[in-house]
Amino acid sequence: IAALLLGKDRPEHPLRTRLSELFPGRRLRRTKADFVSPHYRLLKFGYVWRMNLRKCSVSVWTVNEEELIKKMIFKHRVDSIVTNYPDRALKYLKK
């Protein structure tokens, strides 16, 4: 299983890179990744919905703040969350 990691801090070509991260369809096809792993700040413009249309799971990183964790689970409905505090995410998943 392989992920397409999106959200590089200092891209060489900022505009082109950000567009390909917000709309990663071409990169997903080219890399044949099993799922996409964007930085949580990239979840805009129906990102999760668009990935779901492609039958592509979304695993966001690195979400540590409790309010952001809730937003990822209940608003964006991501498939998984990478966090340094799994107990914070797990308490919402058990409800």
N, C-alpha and C positions, 0 to 999 in steps of 0.2 A: 504494500500500500504506500502510495507516494502523494505528497501534498504540494500544491503550488503556493509558496510563501509570498505574500504581498505586503508591502509597506516598508520597503527599504528606507533607511534614514536619509541617506545622501545619494540620490540617484545621479547618474552621469548626465542624463537628459530629463530634467524634472517634469516638464509638461507631458512629454510623450510617455514617460514612465507612469505618472499619476493617472493618465487616461487609460493606459493598459491595465492598471490596477483596479480602477473603478469599473471598467468594462473588459474583463479578462477572457472573454470567449475565445479569441484567437490563440492566446497563450495556453489556455486549457487544451484546445485541440492539438496544438503543436507539441506540448509536453506530455500529453496523455495522462495528466495527473488524476488521481482518484477523487481528490477533494481539494477545496481551496481554503487557504488559511490566511485571511487578511488581518491586518491590524484593525482594531475595533473602530478607529477613526475613518476607515474607508467604507463603513456601512451607510451609504447614502444612495439616493435615487433607486430605491427598491432593490438593493443589492441582493439580499437573501432571497427575495421573490424571484429575481432573474436567475440566480444559481439553482433554485428549486426547479425552474422550468427546464434547466439543462440536466436535471436529476443529479446535481452536484451538491454534496454536503458542504457546510460552512463551519469551520472551526476558528473562532476569533482568538487573537492574542493581544497582548497580555493585559487582562482585565482584572484589576485588583480592588478597585473601589466598589463598595457594596451597591451604591446606586447604579453604577454602570453594569454590574453583574445582573441586577434586576432588569435593567433595560434590555440587555442582550437576551435574557431568557423570555421575558414577557412581551416586549415590543418587537424586537427583531426575530425572535424565535430561532436562534442559531442552533446548530446541532451539537456543538461542544464549545467549551471555553477553556483557554489556557490561562491559568492564574497561579500566583504564588500563595494564594489562600483558598484552597479547595473547600474548606469548611464553610466559607461564606457562600459559595455557589450551591453546595450540597443542601444547605438549610432551605433554599427556595425550591429545589428539585424534589424535596420530600413532602412538600405541601400538596 
